[in-house]
C-alpha cells in the first residue's frame, strides 16, 4: 500500500514534533508540506531548516493532490476553522486538542466532519501512553473489580501570559487531558462537576478571570466519583499521574523519571525528572499518529473521536462555570 501524504498546519512545538515523526518514524506516511504563519516562515527561510516545503496557506495545503491527510497543530483558536477547511476538501484529519475554542464551535466542527464523512482523530495522547494504556487494559480485565473512584493530577510550568490570555483557561487548556483520562479509564461519562481555584503564581490572570491552581470534583453516570488537580507550577519537574480505585484494588500510572538510573545517597533516592510534557509523552505522540495512519489506511474507525473532544470540552466548560459560580454544574450534553 502506498504511503499517505501528510500535510501539517502549524510548525510550532507540537507541529514540529509531528513533522519530525513523519520523517521516517511513522509507518505508511510521508511528510509532504506544511503551512506556517509569517513569523515562522521568515525564521525557516532565514535558517533553511524547514522540515518540508512550505505552502502559501491552508487552502493551498488541503487542495494539494499529494496531501492525503491533514495534521492540525495550529493555535487552538484556529482549530475549528482549519478542521472545516480540511473537511470540505474531504481530507482525513488528525487534530491537536481542542477541537474548537468553544462548545458551540466544537459542535459545528463535528457537523462539518459528519457531513464530509471523513476519519477524524483528536489528539488525546495519554490514551496511547504505555502506562495509561496498560491501566485501561487492567481495568477492562477486571483486575481492580468495579471502578469507583478516579484521581488525576497535572502540574506544569506556567506558559507566557500572552498565551494564557487566549488558551481558554486552566481547565480547558491543562485539565482537559485529565477529564478525557477520567472518561477513558473509568469507562463512564462525567455528569456533574464542582470546581474551585486560586491564583498563586501569576496575578495578571485576574485580568481575564483565570486561575493557576484548580481542583475539580467529578460525579459519573454510574455513581463513581473523581477529582482532578491542576496547577501551573511544577518546581520539581512535569508532574502527572492517574489513579483508579475499584472494589478489588487500584491501578496507578505515573512516570517521574526521565532516566532509568537512580542515585541513592544521604539525600535518599535522587532521580532526573521530566521538565517538558513533550519529553514525558514523546512515545505517545508517535503512537497516536501511527494509530491514525493505520486506521485511515485500513479503513477502520479512529479513536479518540471528535465526540471525545467534545465531551472533554463540555467537562472543562462546566468546571470553569462551576469555579466562577461556586456551585455544582451539570454537564450540558
DRENGU-60819 format. One line per 10 residues: number of its first residue (from 1); their letters; for each residue x, y, z of N, C-alpha, C. Coordinates in pm, whole numbers. Example, Ala and Ser with C-alpha at 12.3 -4.5 7.8 and 13.67 -1.06 7.14 Angstrom:
BEGIN
1 = AS = 1319 -569 780 1230 -450 780 1320 -330 780 ~ 1285 -225 708 1367 -106 714 1290 3 787
This chain:
BEGIN
1 = XXXXXXXXXX = 84 -120 0 0 0 0 88 124 0 ~ 52 222 -84 131 345 -93 122 425 36 ~ 231 494 68 231 580 186 132 694 168 ~ 72 737 277 -17 852 275 64 980 283 ~ 34 1074 194 98 1205 201 33 1290 308 ~ 113 1348 395 61 1423 511 97 1570 498 ~ -3 1656 517 19 1799 525 -2 1845 668 ~ 86 1930 718 80 1976 857 46 2125 860 ~ -51 2160 941 -87 2301 960 -27 2347 1093 ~ 77 2427 1084 144 2478 1203 269 2400 1237
11 = XXXXXXXXXX = 379 2470 1254 505 2406 1292 562 2469 1419 ~ 473 2485 1518 519 2525 1650 573 2402 1722 ~ 561 2400 1853 619 2290 1929 558 2155 1892 ~ 423 2148 1886 359 2020 1854 369 1988 1705 ~ 348 2088 1620 357 2063 1477 496 2016 1437 ~ 599 2075 1496 736 2035 1465 763 1892 1511 ~ 706 1854 1627 724 1717 1675 656 1618 1580 ~ 535 1648 1537 467 1559 1443 544 1552 1310 ~ 594 1666 1264 671 1667 1140 797 1582 1154 ~ 861 1590 1268 979 1507 1293 944 1359 1286
21 = XXXXXXXXXX = 836 1320 1348 795 1179 1346 756 1134 1205 ~ 702 1227 1126 660 1192 991 777 1178 893 ~ 896 1211 940 1015 1197 857 1084 1064 884 ~ 1006 956 887 1065 824 897 1020 740 1014 ~ 957 801 1116 918 725 1235 775 674 1228 ~ 696 719 1130 557 676 1117 545 588 994 ~ 514 463 1016 497 366 908 377 402 822 ~ 395 402 688 284 425 598 253 570 571 ~ 341 662 612 315 804 593 442 876 550 ~ 425 984 478 538 1069 440 496 1215 450
31 = XXXXXXXXXX = 585 1298 496 558 1440 512 569 1508 376 ~ 462 1576 334 458 1638 201 481 1789 208 ~ 408 1857 295 414 2003 300 358 2052 431 ~ 384 2179 460 330 2242 581 298 2387 551 ~ 206 2442 629 175 2583 621 201 2644 759 ~ 266 2759 760 302 2825 887 265 2973 878 ~ 265 3039 994 239 3183 993 362 3257 942 ~ 348 3387 923 456 3466 861 582 3467 945 ~ 569 3470 1079 688 3472 1165 767 3343 1150 ~ 698 3229 1155 767 3101 1138 827 3090 999
41 = XXXXXXXXXX = 754 3136 898 805 3130 761 937 3207 749 ~ 941 3326 805 1063 3407 799 1179 3337 867 ~ 1153 3276 983 1259 3208 1056 1308 3086 979 ~ 1214 3010 922 1253 2892 845 1332 2932 720 ~ 1289 3039 653 1359 3083 533 1499 3134 566 ~ 1511 3201 680 1642 3254 719 1738 3142 758 ~ 1687 3039 823 1773 2931 871 1786 2816 773 ~ 1690 2808 679 1690 2696 586 1660 2563 653 ~ 1587 2568 766 1566 2447 847 1425 2391 838 ~ 1345 2438 744 1208 2385 731 1213 2235 703
51 = XXXXXXXXXX = 1129 2155 770 1134 2010 752 1074 1961 621 ~ 1007 2052 547 940 2015 423 908 2143 347 ~ 861 2132 224 818 2253 153 707 2326 227 ~ 712 2459 227 611 2542 291 518 2598 184 ~ 388 2580 203 291 2630 107 230 2760 157 ~ 159 2828 67 116 2965 95 15 2974 208 ~ -86 2886 208 -193 2896 307 -262 2762 324 ~ -356 2757 416 -426 2632 447 -505 2584 326 ~ -568 2676 255 -647 2637 138 -560 2565 36 ~ -439 2616 13 -348 2551 -81 -305 2415 -32
61 = XXXXXXXXXX = -283 2402 98 -239 2274 154 -347 2168 136 ~ -471 2199 173 -575 2096 167 -617 2064 24 ~ -591 2155 -70 -622 2127 -211 -511 2050 -282 ~ -394 2044 -221 -280 1976 -282 -315 1828 -305 ~ -311 1780 -430 -347 1640 -456 -250 1539 -395 ~ -131 1586 -356 -34 1496 -293 -57 1483 -142 ~ -143 1569 -86 -178 1564 57 -302 1477 73 ~ -284 1360 133 -395 1267 154 -464 1289 288 ~ -387 1327 391 -442 1351 525 -380 1478 581 ~ -448 1538 678 -405 1666 734 -385 1653 884
71 = XXXXXXXXXX = -274 1707 933 -247 1717 1076 -261 1863 1116 ~ -352 1892 1208 -377 2029 1252 -306 2053 1385 ~ -207 2141 1381 -131 2176 1502 -115 2328 1510 ~ -215 2397 1461 -216 2543 1463 -259 2592 1601 ~ -258 2724 1626 -308 2775 1755 -450 2727 1783 ~ -481 2707 1908 -609 2647 1948 -730 2719 1889 ~ -723 2852 1884 -840 2926 1838 -861 2917 1687 ~ -771 2846 1616 -786 2827 1472 -826 2684 1436 ~ -838 2595 1534 -864 2454 1505 -997 2433 1433 ~ -1101 2502 1476 -1231 2483 1412 -1225 2526 1266
81 = XXXXXXXXXX = -1169 2643 1239 -1158 2692 1102 -1081 2595 1014 ~ -969 2545 1064 -886 2457 983 -949 2319 968 ~ -1021 2274 1069 -1095 2148 1057 -1201 2159 947 ~ -1271 2270 944 -1374 2291 842 -1312 2292 702 ~ -1199 2361 686 -1135 2366 554 -1092 2228 508 ~ -1030 2151 597 -984 2017 560 -1103 1925 534 ~ -1209 1938 614 -1327 1854 595 -1394 1883 461 ~ -1405 2010 424 -1465 2046 296 -1383 1991 180 ~ -1252 1974 201 -1166 1917 98 -1170 1764 99 ~ -1242 1706 197 -1255 1561 205 -1132 1490 256
91 = XXXXXXXXXX = -1047 1560 330 -923 1502 379 -939 1451 523 ~ -900 1326 552 -898 1279 690 -812 1371 777 ~ -852 1386 903 -789 1486 990 -741 1424 1121 ~ -619 1457 1157 -571 1440 1295 -555 1581 1350 ~ -621 1611 1463 -622 1746 1518 -579 1745 1662 ~ -481 1830 1694 -446 1850 1834 -566 1907 1910 ~ -572 1881 2040 -681 1939 2119 -657 2090 2128 ~ -763 2168 2142 -903 2129 2146 -963 2123 2006 ~ -1079 2062 1996 -1150 2057 1869 -1190 2198 1825 ~ -1223 2282 1921 -1259 2422 1897 -1240 2497 2028
101 = XXXXXXXXXX = -1252 2629 2022 -1233 2707 2145 -1363 2737 2218 ~ -1472 2670 2176 -1600 2682 2247 -1681 2556 2221 ~ -1778 2531 2306 -1866 2415 2288 -1944 2427 2158 ~ -1999 2545 2130 -2074 2562 2006 -1984 2541 1885 ~ -1861 2590 1895 -1767 2571 1786 -1734 2424 1765 ~ -1720 2349 1874 -1692 2206 1863 -1808 2132 1797 ~ -1929 2169 1834 -2046 2105 1772 -2054 2138 1623 ~ -2020 2260 1587 -2020 2299 1447 -1914 2221 1370 ~ -1796 2203 1432 -1689 2127 1367 -1731 1981 1346 ~ -1797 1924 1446 -1845 1786 1433 -1945 1774 1320
111 = XXXXXXXXXX = -2031 1874 1305 -2128 1871 1195 -2056 1872 1060 ~ -1950 1952 1049 -1872 1956 924 -1804 1822 898 ~ -1748 1762 1003 -1681 1632 990 -1781 1525 948 ~ -1898 1528 1009 -2001 1428 979 -2050 1441 836 ~ -2074 1563 793 -2120 1585 655 -2016 1536 554 ~ -1888 1558 587 -1781 1518 495 -1759 1367 497 ~ -1798 1300 607 -1781 1156 618 -1636 1113 622 ~ -1551 1194 686 -1407 1167 690 -1364 1114 826 ~ -1256 1036 831 -1198 998 961 -1144 1122 1032 ~ -1165 1128 1162 -1115 1239 1243 -1068 1184 1377
121 = XXXXXXXXXX = -945 1221 1416 -891 1179 1546 -846 1302 1622 ~ -889 1313 1748 -846 1422 1835 -720 1382 1910 ~ -634 1477 1939 -504 1448 1997 -502 1435 2148 ~ -564 1332 2202 -553 1300 2344 -448 1190 2358 ~ -323 1230 2362 -212 1135 2352 -199 1044 2474 ~ -257 1083 2587 -241 999 2706 -302 860 2685 ~ -403 849 2601 -463 719 2574 -363 623 2509 ~ -258 677 2446 -159 595 2377 -31 578 2457 ~ -21 647 2570 93 628 2658 91 486 2713 ~ 203 414 2710 203 275 2757 147 256 2897
131 = XXXXXXXXXX = 174 352 2987 123 341 3123 -28 354 3130 ~ -84 452 3064 -229 471 3063 -297 355 2989 ~ -237 313 2877 -295 201 2803 -296 74 2885 ~ -189 50 2961 -182 -69 3047 -285 -61 3159 ~ -302 58 3215 -403 76 3320 -542 46 3265 ~ -571 93 3144 -700 66 3082 -721 -84 3061 ~ -617 -153 3015 -627 -297 2992 -655 -371 3123 ~ -584 -334 3229 -604 -399 3358 -746 -377 3409 ~ -796 -255 3393 -932 -225 3437 -1033 -308 3358 ~ -1014 -316 3226 -1107 -393 3142 -1100 -542 3173
141 = XXXXXXXXXX = -984 -589 3219 -969 -730 3255 -1027 -761 3393 ~ -1073 -659 3464 -1134 -680 3595 -1034 -688 3709 ~ -911 -641 3686 -806 -655 3787 -837 -577 3915 ~ -915 -469 3906 -947 -392 4026 -1097 -398 4059 ~ -1167 -490 3995 -1311 -504 4019 -1389 -392 3953 ~ -1499 -352 4014 -1580 -243 3961 -1517 -109 3998 ~ -1500 -24 3899 -1435 105 3926 -1527 196 4005 ~ -1466 269 4099 -1545 354 4187 -1492 497 4198 ~ -1358 515 4178 -1302 646 4207 -1181 672 4118 ~ -1169 798 4071 -1059 839 3985 -988 959 4045
151 = XXXXXXXXXX = -856 962 4030 -780 1083 4066 -681 1113 3955 ~ -685 1235 3904 -590 1278 3803 -519 1403 3848 ~ -390 1412 3820 -312 1529 3859 -220 1567 3746 ~ -219 1696 3712 -125 1750 3615 -74 1884 3664 ~ 59 1892 3681 125 2017 3717 233 2046 3613 ~ 229 2165 3557 324 2201 3452 372 2343 3478 ~ 482 2379 3414 532 2516 3427 439 2612 3353 ~ 420 2729 3407 323 2823 3352 372 2879 3219 ~ 285 2879 3118 321 2938 2988 322 3091 2996 ~ 367 3158 2891 364 3305 2889 222 3358 2903
161 = XXXXXXXXXX = 210 3474 2964 78 3530 2991 3 3561 2862 ~ 74 3596 2755 6 3622 2628 -61 3496 2574 ~ 1 3381 2596 -62 3254 2556 -185 3227 2642 ~ -174 3250 2771 -284 3219 2862 -406 3306 2836 ~ -386 3425 2782 -499 3514 2755 -596 3452 2654 ~ -547 3365 2568 -633 3306 2464 -642 3154 2475 ~ -595 3096 2585 -589 2950 2597 -722 2889 2638 ~ -814 2971 2690 -943 2919 2734 -951 2894 2883 ~ -839 2907 2955 -840 2888 3099 -776 2757 3141 ~ -745 2747 3269 -673 2632 3323 -741 2500 3291
171 = XXXXXXXXXX = -873 2492 3311 -942 2364 3294 -955 2326 3146 ~ -971 2426 3059 -984 2395 2916 -849 2362 2853 ~ -743 2419 2906 -611 2401 2846 -534 2285 2909 ~ -524 2283 3041 -447 2180 3111 -536 2065 3158 ~ -647 2098 3222 -732 1995 3282 -804 1906 3183 ~ -820 1953 3058 -899 1877 2961 -840 1738 2939 ~ -707 1724 2949 -646 1592 2935 -685 1499 3050 ~ -693 1555 3171 -735 1473 3286 -882 1436 3275 ~ -964 1526 3222 -1106 1493 3204 -1123 1380 3103 ~ -1044 1384 2996 -1051 1273 2900 -999 1145 2963
181 = XXXXXXXXXX = -893 1155 3043 -840 1036 3110 -942 975 3204 ~ -1021 1060 3271 -1125 1009 3361 -1228 930 3282 ~ -1274 982 3170 -1371 910 3087 -1311 780 3033 ~ -1185 789 2988 -1117 674 2929 -1098 562 3030 ~ -1047 594 3148 -1014 491 3247 -1137 443 3324 ~ -1229 533 3354 -1349 492 3427 -1448 422 3337 ~ -1438 444 3206 -1535 385 3114 -1675 436 3140 ~ -1684 564 3175 -1812 622 3214 -1813 768 3176 ~ -1931 829 3176 -1944 971 3146 -1950 1053 3274 ~ -1886 1168 3272 -1897 1264 3382 -2025 1343 3362
191 = XXXXXXXXXX = -2110 1347 3467 -2241 1412 3452 -2251 1542 3530 ~ -2161 1566 3626 -2166 1690 3704 -2028 1716 3764 ~ -1999 1844 3785 -1869 1883 3842 -1888 1996 3942 ~ -1794 2003 4035 -1783 2118 4124 -1637 2157 4130 ~ -1606 2284 4108 -1467 2327 4096 -1437 2447 4185 ~ -1310 2456 4223 -1261 2573 4294 -1122 2603 4241 ~ -1075 2725 4264 -945 2761 4211 -883 2877 4286 ~ -758 2905 4253 -685 3013 4318 -575 3063 4225 ~ -533 3186 4248 -418 3243 4178 -303 3249 4277 ~ -204 3164 4255 -89 3155 4345 43 3181 4273
201 = XXXXXXXXXX = 38 3197 4142 160 3213 4064 162 3345 3988 ~ 57 3371 3908 57 3485 3817 -63 3577 3844 ~ -40 3690 3915 -151 3780 3949 -225 3834 3827 ~ -158 3844 3711 -222 3900 3592 -338 3815 3542 ~ -348 3691 3588 -459 3606 3547 -593 3663 3591 ~ -593 3744 3695 -718 3804 3742 -778 3899 3639 ~ -696 3949 3549 -745 4043 3447 -846 3978 3354 ~ -837 3845 3335 -932 3777 3247 -995 3656 3316 ~ -1008 3667 3449 -1083 3570 3530 -1035 3428 3510 ~ -903 3408 3515 -844 3276 3506 -775 3244 3638
211 = XXXXXXXXXX = -725 3123 3653 -657 3076 3773 -535 2996 3733 ~ -445 2974 3828 -330 2888 3801 -327 2762 3887 ~ -419 2750 3981 -439 2628 4059 -588 2596 4062 ~ -623 2470 4041 -764 2434 4044 -787 2290 4084 ~ -900 2265 4147 -942 2131 4185 -1086 2112 4142 ~ -1113 1998 4076 -1247 1969 4024 -1293 1834 4077 ~ -1410 1832 4139 -1473 1707 4179 -1566 1661 4068 ~ -1558 1531 4036 -1638 1474 3927 -1741 1377 3982 ~ -1859 1376 3922 -1960 1276 3952 -1995 1206 3822 ~ -1986 1072 3823 -2007 995 3699 -2147 935 3693
221 = XXXXXXXXXX = -2186 894 3573 -2323 846 3548 -2357 724 3632 ~ -2259 633 3651 -2287 510 3727 -2260 527 3876 ~ -2235 649 3922 -2218 673 4064 -2075 692 4109 ~ -1977 664 4022 -1838 682 4059 -1802 828 4078 ~ -1697 851 4154 -1652 987 4183 -1508 1005 4135 ~ -1469 1130 4122 -1333 1158 4081 -1289 1295 4126 ~ -1159 1319 4121 -1105 1451 4149 -988 1476 4054 ~ -983 1597 4003 -875 1639 3914 -806 1760 3977 ~ -673 1753 3987 -593 1861 4042 -502 1915 3933 ~ -508 2046 3910 -426 2111 3808 -352 2230 3866
231 = XXXXXXXXXX = -230 2254 3819 -155 2370 3864 -54 2412 3757 ~ -42 2544 3742 64 2598 3658 187 2625 3745 ~ 227 2525 3820 353 2531 3894 405 2390 3907 ~ 532 2370 3868 594 2238 3875 743 2253 3903 ~ 778 2295 4025 919 2323 4056 1008 2201 4051 ~ 951 2082 4071 1032 1960 4069 1028 1890 3934 ~ 963 1953 3835 952 1890 3704 808 1860 3670 ~ 783 1829 3545 648 1797 3497 591 1682 3580 ~ 472 1703 3635 416 1610 3733 279 1565 3687 ~ 263 1435 3664 138 1384 3611 114 1243 3663
241 = XXXXXXXXXX = -12 1214 3698 -46 1077 3737 -196 1057 3726 ~ -233 931 3718 -374 893 3720 -388 771 3810 ~ -493 768 3886 -517 660 3984 -665 623 3979 ~ -693 494 3966 -831 446 3963 -848 340 4071 ~ -946 360 4158 -977 265 4265 -1100 183 4226 ~ -1098 56 4263 -1211 -31 4238 -1244 -115 4359 ~ -1340 -203 4345 -1383 -286 4457 -1280 -392 4495 ~ -1183 -418 4407 -1086 -524 4436 -941 -475 4434 ~ -920 -344 4420 -784 -294 4417 -777 -159 4350 ~ -657 -118 4313 -641 9 4242 -527 -4 4142
251 = XXXXXXXXXX = -527 87 4044 -420 92 3945 -372 237 3939 ~ -242 254 3933 -181 386 3930 -83 391 3813 ~ -87 498 3736 12 517 3632 77 654 3649 ~ 209 652 3653 288 774 3662 430 741 3619 ~ 502 839 3573 641 818 3535 716 946 3564 ~ 781 951 3681 854 1070 3721 993 1075 3660 ~ 1055 958 3637 1195 955 3598 1214 977 3450 ~ 1302 1069 3414 1341 1087 3275 1443 980 3235 ~ 1525 936 3329 1625 832 3306 1596 714 3400 ~ 1629 594 3356 1605 476 3438 1698 468 3558
261 = XXXXXXXXXX = 1811 536 3549 1912 529 3656 1868 610 3778 ~ 1883 551 3896 1851 618 4021 1976 624 4109 ~ 2000 739 4168 2111 757 4261 2057 752 4403 ~ 2122 676 4490 2088 670 4631 2206 723 4712 ~ 2185 830 4787 2290 883 4873 2226 932 5002 ~ 2295 1020 5073 2243 1065 5202 2113 1147 5187 ~ 2086 1193 5066 1960 1266 5043 1844 1171 5021 ~ 1873 1041 5005 1771 944 4971 1781 907 4825 ~ 1668 881 4760 1668 847 4617 1663 974 4534 ~ 1758 987 4443 1768 1105 4358 1746 1063 4213
271 = XXXXXXXXXX = 1652 1127 4145 1621 1092 4006 1623 1217 3919 ~ 1639 1197 3790 1627 1304 3693 1485 1301 3637 ~ 1413 1413 3651 1272 1416 3616 1250 1480 3479 ~ 1130 1454 3424 1088 1523 3303 1055 1668 3337 ~ 1093 1761 3249 1057 1900 3269 966 1954 3160 ~ 941 1875 3055 853 1916 2947 757 1801 2915 ~ 632 1835 2887 536 1730 2853 572 1661 2723 ~ 641 1732 2633 682 1666 2509 788 1560 2534 ~ 865 1575 2641 960 1470 2680 885 1351 2738 ~ 795 1380 2832 722 1275 2901 640 1190 2804
281 = XXXXXXXXXX = 577 1255 2705 484 1184 2618 536 1165 2475 ~ 665 1182 2452 716 1168 2316 676 1035 2252 ~ 690 919 2319 645 795 2256 494 794 2228 ~ 415 852 2317 271 854 2298 231 938 2177 ~ 300 1050 2155 270 1133 2039 298 1056 1909 ~ 401 976 1909 430 894 1790 325 785 1774 ~ 289 720 1883 194 609 1878 54 655 1835 ~ 11 775 1880 -122 821 1841 -128 852 1692 ~ -20 911 1639 -18 942 1496 -8 815 1413 ~ 67 716 1463 75 588 1394 -62 520 1391
291 = XXXXXXXXXX = -134 526 1501 -268 467 1507 -362 533 1407 ~ -351 664 1392 -434 738 1296 -404 693 1153 ~ -276 688 1117 -237 646 982 -282 503 956 ~ -262 414 1053 -304 274 1036 -454 263 1014 ~ -532 342 1089 -678 336 1077 -723 386 940 ~ -664 496 894 -702 551 764 -665 453 652 ~ -545 397 659 -502 302 557 -588 176 558 ~ -628 133 676 -707 11 688 -856 34 683 ~ -896 161 661 -1038 196 657 -1110 146 782 ~ -1050 175 897 -1105 135 1026 -1139 258 1108
301 = XXXXXXXXXX = -1227 244 1209 -1262 359 1293 -1141 412 1368 ~ -1136 544 1383 -1028 606 1460 -1078 635 1601 ~ -984 646 1691 -1015 682 1830 -891 746 1892 ~ -910 848 1978 -1036 908 2023 -1098 994 1913 ~ -1229 1007 1921 -1308 1070 1816 -1333 1219 1843 ~ -1397 1282 1745 -1438 1421 1764 -1534 1433 1883 ~ -1619 1332 1903 -1710 1337 2017 -1635 1330 2149 ~ -1525 1254 2152 -1441 1253 2273 -1387 1393 2300 ~ -1349 1463 2194 -1303 1600 2211 -1413 1690 2266 ~ -1535 1670 2216 -1649 1749 2264 -1679 1718 2410
311 = XXXXXXXXXX = -1681 1591 2447 -1715 1554 2585 -1615 1612 2686 ~ -1487 1607 2654 -1386 1664 2744 -1402 1815 2754 ~ -1435 1878 2641 -1456 2022 2642 -1579 2060 2724 ~ -1685 1978 2716 -1804 2002 2797 -1771 1998 2945 ~ -1688 1903 2987 -1649 1894 3127 -1567 2016 3167 ~ -1471 2055 3082 -1388 2170 3111 -1471 2298 3119 ~ -1568 2310 3029 -1655 2427 3030 -1739 2431 3157 ~ -1791 2316 3198 -1871 2309 3320 -1786 2339 3442 ~ -1662 2290 3443 -1572 2317 3556 -1540 2466 3566 ~ -1521 2530 3452 -1495 2674 3452 -1614 2751 3507
321 = XXXXXXXXXX = -1735 2712 3466 -1855 2778 3517 -1874 2751 3665 ~ -1845 2628 3708 -1860 2593 3849 -1767 2675 3937 ~ -1644 2691 3891 -1547 2768 3969 -1593 2913 3984 ~ -1650 2967 3877 -1693 3106 3879 -1822 3125 3959 ~ -1911 3024 3955 -2041 3036 4019 -2044 2977 4160 ~ -1943 2895 4193 -1935 2839 4326 -2038 2733 4355 ~ -2077 2655 4255 -2180 2553 4275 -2156 2436 4183 ~ -2228 2325 4210 -2223 2211 4119 -2285 2252 3985 ~ -2225 2204 3877 -2278 2231 3742 -2298 2097 3671 ~ -2417 2076 3620 -2447 1955 3542 -2392 1970 3402
331 = XXX = -2334 1861 3351 -2278 1864 3215 -2391 1878 3116 ~ -2383 1980 3031 -2486 2006 2931 -2447 1938 2801 ~ -2497 1817 2779 -2464 1742 2658 -2581 1753 2561
